[in-house]
Amino acid sequence: MAELIKVGITQGDINGIGYEVIMKTLLDPRILEMCTPIIYGSPKVAAYHRKALNITSLSLNHVRSPREASPGRAHVLNCIDDNIRVELGKSTSMAGEASLMALERAVSDLKEGLIDVLVTGPINKDNIQSTSFNFPGHTEYLAQRFDMDDFVMLMVSETVKVGLVTTHLPLSKVAENITKERILSKLRIISRSLIQDFAITRPRIAVFGLNPHAGDNGLLGNEERDIIIPAITEAKKEGIIAMGPYPADGFFGSDNYLKFDAILAMYHDQGLIPFKLTSFESGVNYTAGLPVVRTSPAHGTAFSIAGEDKASPDSFRQALYLALDIYQNRKIHEEISKNPLKKYDINANQEDENIDIESEEDQNY
């Protein structure tokens, strides 16, 4: 029997819905047939949430190290002070400190190979800030911990994958951070991730414009002509099937988003608003470009419903499933790439011409 994948799960903010979605997911006994889950948090806090939610059928085994975690059981590893106080629905400095301690321990174990993948519970981006965590979110923190200069925040669902050129930036700073080099780097990462992480051959990537109507040939802005189109052209020379730039509104207003394997949006809300409209319950946040696998549910702490048994575990469950799938896909890709045959692709330059996409003019409504 193959060894089960060890999944590290960080508790997130203890005053939010993190424990609720984690425990509801682990109530499904089939999870334990797929992996060995290890919650990085607190047995005391877990017991508090279990009582508040009246969850009686979930058993969590206490361990001091992932090495002690045995298959067939869900585990919890204590990372924080036992005097921690849970205040449901409130943002507190104590909760921020607890979420960081769990994250730091889990990432350290991930780097050491004690766990195979990481699924992070939702944090509060304000109360977690400290001298040890001066980042706008998990994504940037993980990139720093693994010494990665670039990465892609990739939102994933069954129907669409959306990557971002800029992530957690004020809107006033987006345009100055849109460069040819940055777009090209993101396209490389997404293309490579689609191949090795999602097992997609010859992936197709749609690229959005920055301005309304993708600039309308310079009438509404020059970024498309001067930056985005040259980046797409360069990507094609490298064998990446990138097309665009497309106006975001018409692209999602039609079914064009179903014709691509991924989309590269220029900024946070341009990509995440339509993504969450189509995939809020099942969406997953994946950090592409890391040497390790990390996923997270697409939602936040949801303080307003914490402890009320109203949170859906679907997004967290999909985050766990996706982490397992990517881990397996990477192993398969590594295996089949050891002794590759030389390829002769005579149709490489023709393939991107055969995608039936509405013209930009058709989308400008």
MARSEZA-980149 format. One record per residue (C-alpha): x, y, z; residue in one letter. Coordinates in steps of 0.1 Angstrom, whole numbers, padded with zeros to 4 digits. Layout:
BEGIN
<rec c1="X" c2="Y" c3="Z" res="A"/>
...
//
This chain:
BEGIN
<rec c1="0000" c2="0000" c3="0000" res="M"/>
<rec c1="0014" c2="0034" c3="-0010" res="A"/>
<rec c1="0021" c2="0058" c3="0018" res="E"/>
<rec c1="-0006" c2="0084" c3="0023" res="L"/>
<rec c1="0002" c2="0121" c3="0017" res="I"/>
<rec c1="0007" c2="0141" c3="0048" res="K"/>
<rec c1="-0013" c2="0173" c3="0047" res="V"/>
<rec c1="-0004" c2="0201" c3="0070" res="G"/>
<rec c1="-0034" c2="0223" c3="0077" res="I"/>
<rec c1="-0030" c2="0257" c3="0095" res="T"/>
<rec c1="-0057" c2="0268" c3="0118" res="Q"/>
<rec c1="-0060" c2="0304" c3="0104" res="G"/>
<rec c1="-0076" c2="0329" c3="0127" res="D"/>
<rec c1="-0090" c2="0312" c3="0157" res="I"/>
<rec c1="-0119" c2="0337" c3="0159" res="N"/>
<rec c1="-0131" c2="0330" c3="0124" res="G"/>
<rec c1="-0145" c2="0300" c3="0105" res="I"/>
<rec c1="-0112" c2="0282" c3="0100" res="G"/>
<rec c1="-0118" c2="0254" c3="0124" res="Y"/>
<rec c1="-0154" c2="0251" c3="0113" res="E"/>
<rec c1="-0145" c2="0244" c3="0076" res="V"/>
<rec c1="-0116" c2="0222" c3="0086" res="I"/>
<rec c1="-0136" c2="0200" c3="0109" res="M"/>
<rec c1="-0166" c2="0198" c3="0086" res="K"/>
<rec c1="-0142" c2="0186" c3="0059" res="T"/>
<rec c1="-0126" c2="0160" c3="0081" res="L"/>
<rec c1="-0160" c2="0146" c3="0091" res="L"/>
<rec c1="-0160" c2="0128" c3="0058" res="D"/>
<rec c1="-0143" c2="0094" c3="0065" res="P"/>
<rec c1="-0131" c2="0092" c3="0029" res="R"/>
<rec c1="-0106" c2="0120" c3="0036" res="I"/>
<rec c1="-0086" c2="0096" c3="0058" res="L"/>
<rec c1="-0084" c2="0071" c3="0029" res="E"/>
<rec c1="-0067" c2="0098" c3="0007" res="M"/>
<rec c1="-0043" c2="0115" c3="0032" res="C"/>
<rec c1="-0031" c2="0119" c3="0067" res="T"/>
<rec c1="-0043" c2="0154" c3="0079" res="P"/>
<rec c1="-0024" c2="0173" c3="0106" res="I"/>
<rec c1="-0039" c2="0205" c3="0120" res="I"/>
<rec c1="-0013" c2="0230" c3="0131" res="Y"/>
<rec c1="-0031" c2="0248" c3="0159" res="G"/>
<rec c1="-0043" c2="0240" c3="0194" res="S"/>
<rec c1="-0062" c2="0210" c3="0208" res="P"/>
<rec c1="-0078" c2="0234" c3="0233" res="K"/>
<rec c1="-0091" c2="0257" c3="0205" res="V"/>
<rec c1="-0102" c2="0228" c3="0184" res="A"/>
<rec c1="-0122" c2="0215" c3="0214" res="A"/>
<rec c1="-0138" c2="0249" c3="0219" res="Y"/>
<rec c1="-0150" c2="0251" c3="0183" res="H"/>
<rec c1="-0161" c2="0215" c3="0183" res="R"/>
<rec c1="-0183" c2="0223" c3="0213" res="K"/>
<rec c1="-0196" c2="0256" c3="0199" res="A"/>
<rec c1="-0206" c2="0238" c3="0166" res="L"/>
<rec c1="-0219" c2="0206" c3="0184" res="N"/>
<rec c1="-0195" c2="0184" c3="0164" res="I"/>
<rec c1="-0194" c2="0152" c3="0184" res="T"/>
<rec c1="-0182" c2="0126" c3="0159" res="S"/>
<rec c1="-0148" c2="0139" c3="0150" res="L"/>
<rec c1="-0118" c2="0126" c3="0169" res="S"/>
<rec c1="-0084" c2="0145" c3="0167" res="L"/>
<rec c1="-0053" c2="0127" c3="0178" res="N"/>
<rec c1="-0027" c2="0149" c3="0196" res="H"/>
<rec c1="0008" c2="0148" c3="0182" res="V"/>
<rec c1="0040" c2="0167" c3="0189" res="R"/>
<rec c1="0055" c2="0161" c3="0154" res="S"/>
<rec c1="0043" c2="0150" c3="0120" res="P"/>
<rec c1="0065" c2="0119" c3="0125" res="R"/>
<rec c1="0040" c2="0107" c3="0151" res="E"/>
<rec c1="0010" c2="0111" c3="0127" res="A"/>
<rec c1="-0004" c2="0077" c3="0117" res="S"/>
<rec c1="-0026" c2="0069" c3="0088" res="P"/>
<rec c1="-0064" c2="0065" c3="0093" res="G"/>
<rec c1="-0066" c2="0093" c3="0119" res="R"/>
<rec c1="-0069" c2="0131" c3="0119" res="A"/>
<rec c1="-0043" c2="0148" c3="0141" res="H"/>
<rec c1="-0037" c2="0182" c3="0158" res="V"/>
<rec c1="-0003" c2="0196" c3="0166" res="L"/>
<rec c1="-0001" c2="0222" c3="0193" res="N"/>
<rec c1="0017" c2="0254" c3="0182" res="C"/>
<rec c1="0004" c2="0280" c3="0206" res="I"/>
<rec c1="0001" c2="0288" c3="0243" res="D"/>
<rec c1="-0026" c2="0269" c3="0262" res="D"/>
<rec c1="-0038" c2="0302" c3="0277" res="N"/>
<rec c1="-0050" c2="0314" c3="0243" res="I"/>
<rec c1="-0085" c2="0330" c3="0244" res="R"/>
<rec c1="-0111" c2="0325" c3="0217" res="V"/>
<rec c1="-0134" c2="0354" c3="0210" res="E"/>
<rec c1="-0156" c2="0344" c3="0181" res="L"/>
<rec c1="-0162" c2="0371" c3="0155" res="G"/>
<rec c1="-0135" c2="0395" c3="0168" res="K"/>
<rec c1="-0102" c2="0405" c3="0154" res="S"/>
<rec c1="-0076" c2="0403" c3="0182" res="T"/>
<rec c1="-0039" c2="0406" c3="0185" res="S"/>
<rec c1="-0038" c2="0373" c3="0203" res="M"/>
<rec c1="-0056" c2="0356" c3="0174" res="A"/>
<rec c1="-0032" c2="0371" c3="0149" res="G"/>
<rec c1="-0002" c2="0359" c3="0169" res="E"/>
<rec c1="-0017" c2="0324" c3="0171" res="A"/>
<rec c1="-0023" c2="0322" c3="0134" res="S"/>
<rec c1="0013" c2="0332" c3="0127" res="L"/>
<rec c1="0027" c2="0307" c3="0151" res="M"/>
<rec c1="0008" c2="0279" c3="0134" res="A"/>
<rec c1="0018" c2="0291" c3="0100" res="L"/>
<rec c1="0055" c2="0294" c3="0109" res="E"/>
<rec c1="0056" c2="0259" c3="0124" res="R"/>
<rec c1="0038" c2="0243" c3="0094" res="A"/>
<rec c1="0061" c2="0260" c3="0069" res="V"/>
<rec c1="0092" c2="0249" c3="0088" res="S"/>
<rec c1="0079" c2="0213" c3="0087" res="D"/>
<rec c1="0071" c2="0216" c3="0050" res="L"/>
<rec c1="0106" c2="0228" c3="0042" res="K"/>
<rec c1="0120" c2="0199" c3="0062" res="E"/>
<rec c1="0098" c2="0174" c3="0043" res="G"/>
<rec c1="0079" c2="0163" c3="0074" res="L"/>
<rec c1="0046" c2="0171" c3="0056" res="I"/>
<rec c1="0040" c2="0168" c3="0019" res="D"/>
<rec c1="0016" c2="0197" c3="0012" res="V"/>
<rec c1="0001" c2="0227" c3="0030" res="L"/>
<rec c1="-0035" c2="0239" c3="0031" res="V"/>
<rec c1="-0038" c2="0272" c3="0049" res="T"/>
<rec c1="-0068" c2="0283" c3="0069" res="G"/>
<rec c1="-0080" c2="0319" c3="0064" res="P"/>
<rec c1="-0061" c2="0346" c3="0083" res="I"/>
<rec c1="-0069" c2="0382" c3="0091" res="N"/>
<rec c1="-0044" c2="0402" c3="0072" res="K"/>
<rec c1="-0044" c2="0430" c3="0097" res="D"/>
<rec c1="-0040" c2="0413" c3="0131" res="N"/>
<rec c1="-0013" c2="0389" c3="0119" res="I"/>
<rec c1="0011" c2="0418" c3="0110" res="Q"/>
<rec c1="0042" c2="0418" c3="0132" res="S"/>
<rec c1="0080" c2="0420" c3="0129" res="T"/>
<rec c1="0079" c2="0384" c3="0116" res="S"/>
<rec c1="0050" c2="0389" c3="0092" res="F"/>
<rec c1="0051" c2="0421" c3="0072" res="N"/>
<rec c1="0033" c2="0408" c3="0041" res="F"/>
<rec c1="-0001" c2="0415" c3="0025" res="P"/>
<rec c1="-0010" c2="0378" c3="0026" res="G"/>
<rec c1="0000" c2="0341" c3="0027" res="H"/>
<rec c1="0012" c2="0342" c3="-0009" res="T"/>
<rec c1="0039" c2="0368" c3="-0005" res="E"/>
<rec c1="0050" c2="0353" c3="0029" res="Y"/>
<rec c1="0055" c2="0319" c3="0013" res="L"/>
<rec c1="0074" c2="0332" c3="-0016" res="A"/>
<rec c1="0098" c2="0349" c3="0008" res="Q"/>
<rec c1="0102" c2="0317" c3="0029" res="R"/>
<rec c1="0110" c2="0296" c3="-0001" res="F"/>
<rec c1="0133" c2="0323" c3="-0017" res="D"/>
<rec c1="0112" c2="0327" c3="-0048" res="M"/>
<rec c1="0115" c2="0360" c3="-0067" res="D"/>
<rec c1="0083" c2="0355" c3="-0086" res="D"/>
<rec c1="0051" c2="0335" c3="-0082" res="F"/>
<rec c1="0014" c2="0336" c3="-0093" res="V"/>
<rec c1="-0016" c2="0338" c3="-0071" res="M"/>
<rec c1="-0038" c2="0314" c3="-0091" res="L"/>
<rec c1="-0075" c2="0311" c3="-0084" res="M"/>
<rec c1="-0087" c2="0277" c3="-0094" res="V"/>
<rec c1="-0122" c2="0261" c3="-0099" res="S"/>
<rec c1="-0135" c2="0233" c3="-0121" res="E"/>
<rec c1="-0144" c2="0258" c3="-0148" res="T"/>
<rec c1="-0118" c2="0285" c3="-0147" res="V"/>
<rec c1="-0083" c2="0294" c3="-0135" res="K"/>
<rec c1="-0074" c2="0330" c3="-0130" res="V"/>
<rec c1="-0039" c2="0343" c3="-0123" res="G"/>
<rec c1="-0029" c2="0379" c3="-0114" res="L"/>
<rec c1="0000" c2="0401" c3="-0126" res="V"/>
<rec c1="-0004" c2="0423" c3="-0095" res="T"/>
<rec c1="-0020" c2="0410" c3="-0063" res="T"/>
<rec c1="-0025" c2="0430" c3="-0031" res="H"/>
<rec c1="-0018" c2="0465" c3="-0044" res="L"/>
<rec c1="-0038" c2="0497" c3="-0040" res="P"/>
<rec c1="-0055" c2="0504" c3="-0073" res="L"/>
<rec c1="-0036" c2="0537" c3="-0077" res="S"/>
<rec c1="-0003" c2="0517" c3="-0079" res="K"/>
<rec c1="-0015" c2="0490" c3="-0104" res="V"/>
<rec c1="-0006" c2="0507" c3="-0137" res="A"/>
<rec c1="0030" c2="0515" c3="-0127" res="E"/>
<rec c1="0035" c2="0479" c3="-0117" res="N"/>
<rec c1="0023" c2="0465" c3="-0151" res="I"/>
<rec c1="0055" c2="0458" c3="-0171" res="T"/>
<rec c1="0064" c2="0436" c3="-0200" res="K"/>
<rec c1="0089" c2="0416" c3="-0179" res="E"/>
<rec c1="0063" c2="0410" c3="-0151" res="R"/>
<rec c1="0036" c2="0398" c3="-0175" res="I"/>
<rec c1="0061" c2="0376" c3="-0193" res="L"/>
<rec c1="0072" c2="0361" c3="-0160" res="S"/>
<rec c1="0037" c2="0354" c3="-0149" res="K"/>
<rec c1="0029" c2="0337" c3="-0182" res="L"/>
<rec c1="0059" c2="0315" c3="-0179" res="R"/>
<rec c1="0049" c2="0304" c3="-0144" res="I"/>
<rec c1="0013" c2="0298" c3="-0153" res="I"/>
<rec c1="0022" c2="0278" c3="-0184" res="S"/>
<rec c1="0046" c2="0257" c3="-0165" res="R"/>
<rec c1="0021" c2="0251" c3="-0136" res="S"/>
<rec c1="-0006" c2="0241" c3="-0160" res="L"/>
<rec c1="0017" c2="0215" c3="-0175" res="I"/>
<rec c1="0033" c2="0200" c3="-0143" res="Q"/>
<rec c1="0006" c2="0207" c3="-0117" res="D"/>
<rec c1="-0026" c2="0203" c3="-0137" res="F"/>
<rec c1="-0014" c2="0178" c3="-0164" res="A"/>
<rec c1="-0025" c2="0200" c3="-0193" res="I"/>
<rec c1="-0007" c2="0196" c3="-0226" res="T"/>
<rec c1="-0002" c2="0228" c3="-0246" res="R"/>
<rec c1="-0022" c2="0250" c3="-0223" res="P"/>
<rec c1="-0039" c2="0281" c3="-0237" res="R"/>
<rec c1="-0038" c2="0313" c3="-0217" res="I"/>
<rec c1="-0060" c2="0344" c3="-0222" res="A"/>
<rec c1="-0045" c2="0377" c3="-0212" res="V"/>
<rec c1="-0066" c2="0407" c3="-0202" res="F"/>
<rec c1="-0061" c2="0443" c3="-0210" res="G"/>
<rec c1="-0056" c2="0468" c3="-0182" res="L"/>
<rec c1="-0080" c2="0495" c3="-0195" res="N"/>
<rec c1="-0117" c2="0494" c3="-0204" res="P"/>
<rec c1="-0122" c2="0478" c3="-0238" res="H"/>
<rec c1="-0085" c2="0468" c3="-0237" res="A"/>
<rec c1="-0076" c2="0504" c3="-0245" res="G"/>
<rec c1="-0097" c2="0508" c3="-0276" res="D"/>
<rec c1="-0065" c2="0510" c3="-0298" res="N"/>
<rec c1="-0050" c2="0537" c3="-0276" res="G"/>
<rec c1="-0082" c2="0558" c3="-0271" res="L"/>
<rec c1="-0085" c2="0547" c3="-0234" res="L"/>
<rec c1="-0048" c2="0540" c3="-0226" res="G"/>
<rec c1="-0016" c2="0528" c3="-0241" res="N"/>
<rec c1="-0006" c2="0500" c3="-0218" res="E"/>
<rec c1="-0020" c2="0474" c3="-0241" res="E"/>
<rec c1="-0001" c2="0486" c3="-0271" res="R"/>
<rec c1="0032" c2="0494" c3="-0253" res="D"/>
<rec c1="0034" c2="0467" c3="-0227" res="I"/>
<rec c1="0008" c2="0439" c3="-0228" res="I"/>
<rec c1="0009" c2="0430" c3="-0266" res="I"/>
<rec c1="0047" c2="0430" c3="-0267" res="P"/>
<rec c1="0047" c2="0406" c3="-0237" res="A"/>
<rec c1="0022" c2="0383" c3="-0254" res="I"/>
<rec c1="0043" c2="0384" c3="-0286" res="T"/>
<rec c1="0075" c2="0374" c3="-0267" res="E"/>
<rec c1="0056" c2="0346" c3="-0248" res="A"/>
<rec c1="0045" c2="0332" c3="-0282" res="K"/>
<rec c1="0082" c2="0331" c3="-0293" res="K"/>
<rec c1="0089" c2="0310" c3="-0263" res="E"/>
<rec c1="0062" c2="0285" c3="-0272" res="G"/>
<rec c1="0036" c2="0297" c3="-0248" res="I"/>
<rec c1="0001" c2="0299" c3="-0262" res="I"/>
<rec c1="-0010" c2="0333" c3="-0249" res="A"/>
<rec c1="-0037" c2="0353" c3="-0266" res="M"/>
<rec c1="-0052" c2="0388" c3="-0261" res="G"/>
<rec c1="-0054" c2="0413" c3="-0247" res="P"/>
<rec c1="-0091" c2="0408" c3="-0241" res="Y"/>
<rec c1="-0115" c2="0432" c3="-0224" res="P"/>
<rec c1="-0124" c2="0416" c3="-0191" res="A"/>
<rec c1="-0161" c2="0425" c3="-0190" res="D"/>
<rec c1="-0170" c2="0410" c3="-0224" res="G"/>
<rec c1="-0147" c2="0380" c3="-0219" res="F"/>
<rec c1="-0166" c2="0369" c3="-0188" res="F"/>
<rec c1="-0199" c2="0381" c3="-0201" res="G"/>
<rec c1="-0197" c2="0356" c3="-0229" res="S"/>
<rec c1="-0185" c2="0320" c3="-0226" res="D"/>
<rec c1="-0150" c2="0328" c3="-0238" res="N"/>
<rec c1="-0135" c2="0320" c3="-0204" res="Y"/>
<rec c1="-0145" c2="0284" c3="-0209" res="L"/>
<rec c1="-0123" c2="0282" c3="-0240" res="K"/>
<rec c1="-0090" c2="0287" c3="-0222" res="F"/>
<rec c1="-0070" c2="0267" c3="-0196" res="D"/>
<rec c1="-0062" c2="0299" c3="-0176" res="A"/>
<rec c1="-0066" c2="0336" c3="-0176" res="I"/>
<rec c1="-0040" c2="0362" c3="-0167" res="L"/>
<rec c1="-0057" c2="0393" c3="-0152" res="A"/>
<rec c1="-0038" c2="0426" c3="-0146" res="M"/>
<rec c1="-0050" c2="0433" c3="-0110" res="Y"/>
<rec c1="-0069" c2="0418" c3="-0080" res="H"/>
<rec c1="-0105" c2="0428" c3="-0085" res="D"/>
<rec c1="-0104" c2="0424" c3="-0123" res="Q"/>
<rec c1="-0098" c2="0387" c3="-0119" res="G"/>
<rec c1="-0113" c2="0379" c3="-0085" res="L"/>
<rec c1="-0147" c2="0395" c3="-0088" res="I"/>
<rec c1="-0157" c2="0374" c3="-0118" res="P"/>
<rec c1="-0140" c2="0343" c3="-0104" res="F"/>
<rec c1="-0158" c2="0346" c3="-0071" res="K"/>
<rec c1="-0191" c2="0352" c3="-0089" res="L"/>
<rec c1="-0187" c2="0319" c3="-0107" res="T"/>
<rec c1="-0169" c2="0299" c3="-0081" res="S"/>
<rec c1="-0172" c2="0313" c3="-0046" res="F"/>
<rec c1="-0184" c2="0281" c3="-0030" res="E"/>
<rec c1="-0158" c2="0259" c3="-0046" res="S"/>
<rec c1="-0129" c2="0282" c3="-0055" res="G"/>
<rec c1="-0093" c2="0276" c3="-0043" res="V"/>
<rec c1="-0063" c2="0299" c3="-0040" res="N"/>
<rec c1="-0032" c2="0282" c3="-0052" res="Y"/>
<rec c1="0003" c2="0296" c3="-0051" res="T"/>
<rec c1="0019" c2="0287" c3="-0085" res="A"/>
<rec c1="0056" c2="0289" c3="-0089" res="G"/>
<rec c1="0067" c2="0275" c3="-0055" res="L"/>
<rec c1="0088" c2="0244" c3="-0051" res="P"/>
<rec c1="0061" c2="0231" c3="-0027" res="V"/>
<rec c1="0023" c2="0227" c3="-0029" res="V"/>
<rec c1="0002" c2="0252" c3="-0010" res="R"/>
<rec c1="-0035" c2="0258" c3="-0014" res="T"/>
<rec c1="-0062" c2="0277" c3="0005" res="S"/>
<rec c1="-0099" c2="0282" c3="0004" res="P"/>
<rec c1="-0109" c2="0313" c3="-0016" res="A"/>
<rec c1="-0128" c2="0329" c3="0012" res="H"/>
<rec c1="-0117" c2="0348" c3="0043" res="G"/>
<rec c1="-0123" c2="0346" c3="0081" res="T"/>
<rec c1="-0160" c2="0354" c3="0079" res="A"/>
<rec c1="-0161" c2="0368" c3="0114" res="F"/>
<rec c1="-0198" c2="0377" c3="0110" res="S"/>
<rec c1="-0208" c2="0340" c3="0110" res="I"/>
<rec c1="-0181" c2="0325" c3="0132" res="A"/>
<rec c1="-0194" c2="0298" c3="0155" res="G"/>
<rec c1="-0229" c2="0298" c3="0140" res="E"/>
<rec c1="-0226" c2="0266" c3="0119" res="D"/>
<rec c1="-0233" c2="0285" c3="0088" res="K"/>
<rec c1="-0199" c2="0282" c3="0070" res="A"/>
<rec c1="-0198" c2="0259" c3="0039" res="S"/>
<rec c1="-0167" c2="0236" c3="0039" res="P"/>
<rec c1="-0168" c2="0233" c3="0001" res="D"/>
<rec c1="-0140" c2="0257" c3="-0007" res="S"/>
<rec c1="-0117" c2="0242" c3="0020" res="F"/>
<rec c1="-0125" c2="0207" c3="0008" res="R"/>
<rec c1="-0117" c2="0216" c3="-0027" res="Q"/>
<rec c1="-0084" c2="0232" c3="-0015" res="A"/>
<rec c1="-0075" c2="0199" c3="0002" res="L"/>
<rec c1="-0084" c2="0178" c3="-0029" res="Y"/>
<rec c1="-0065" c2="0202" c3="-0052" res="L"/>
<rec c1="-0033" c2="0200" c3="-0030" res="A"/>
<rec c1="-0035" c2="0162" c3="-0033" res="L"/>
<rec c1="-0040" c2="0162" c3="-0070" res="D"/>
<rec c1="-0012" c2="0187" c3="-0077" res="I"/>
<rec c1="0012" c2="0166" c3="-0055" res="Y"/>
<rec c1="0004" c2="0135" c3="-0075" res="Q"/>
<rec c1="0006" c2="0153" c3="-0108" res="N"/>
<rec c1="0040" c2="0167" c3="-0100" res="R"/>
<rec c1="0053" c2="0132" c3="-0091" res="K"/>
<rec c1="0040" c2="0119" c3="-0124" res="I"/>
<rec c1="0054" c2="0148" c3="-0144" res="H"/>
<rec c1="0088" c2="0143" c3="-0127" res="E"/>
<rec c1="0087" c2="0106" c3="-0136" res="E"/>
<rec c1="0078" c2="0110" c3="-0172" res="I"/>
<rec c1="0102" c2="0139" c3="-0177" res="S"/>
<rec c1="0133" c2="0120" c3="-0167" res="K"/>
<rec c1="0142" c2="0107" c3="-0202" res="N"/>
<rec c1="0121" c2="0128" c3="-0226" res="P"/>
<rec c1="0121" c2="0121" c3="-0263" res="L"/>
<rec c1="0129" c2="0149" c3="-0287" res="K"/>
<rec c1="0098" c2="0166" c3="-0299" res="K"/>
<rec c1="0090" c2="0178" c3="-0334" res="Y"/>
<rec c1="0059" c2="0200" c3="-0333" res="D"/>
<rec c1="0052" c2="0212" c3="-0368" res="I"/>
<rec c1="0019" c2="0227" c3="-0358" res="N"/>
<rec c1="0031" c2="0248" c3="-0329" res="A"/>
<rec c1="0026" c2="0281" c3="-0346" res="N"/>
<rec c1="-0008" c2="0271" c3="-0360" res="Q"/>
<rec c1="-0026" c2="0259" c3="-0329" res="E"/>
<rec c1="-0033" c2="0293" c3="-0314" res="D"/>
<rec c1="-0050" c2="0304" c3="-0346" res="E"/>
<rec c1="-0077" c2="0277" c3="-0343" res="N"/>
<rec c1="-0094" c2="0290" c3="-0312" res="I"/>
<rec c1="-0129" c2="0304" c3="-0319" res="D"/>
<rec c1="-0130" c2="0336" c3="-0299" res="I"/>
<rec c1="-0153" c2="0365" c3="-0303" res="E"/>
<rec c1="-0135" c2="0396" c3="-0316" res="S"/>
<rec c1="-0126" c2="0424" c3="-0293" res="E"/>
<rec c1="-0152" c2="0446" c3="-0310" res="E"/>
<rec c1="-0179" c2="0420" c3="-0302" res="D"/>
<rec c1="-0170" c2="0421" c3="-0265" res="Q"/>
<rec c1="-0170" c2="0459" c3="-0261" res="N"/>
<rec c1="-0206" c2="0461" c3="-0249" res="Y"/>
//
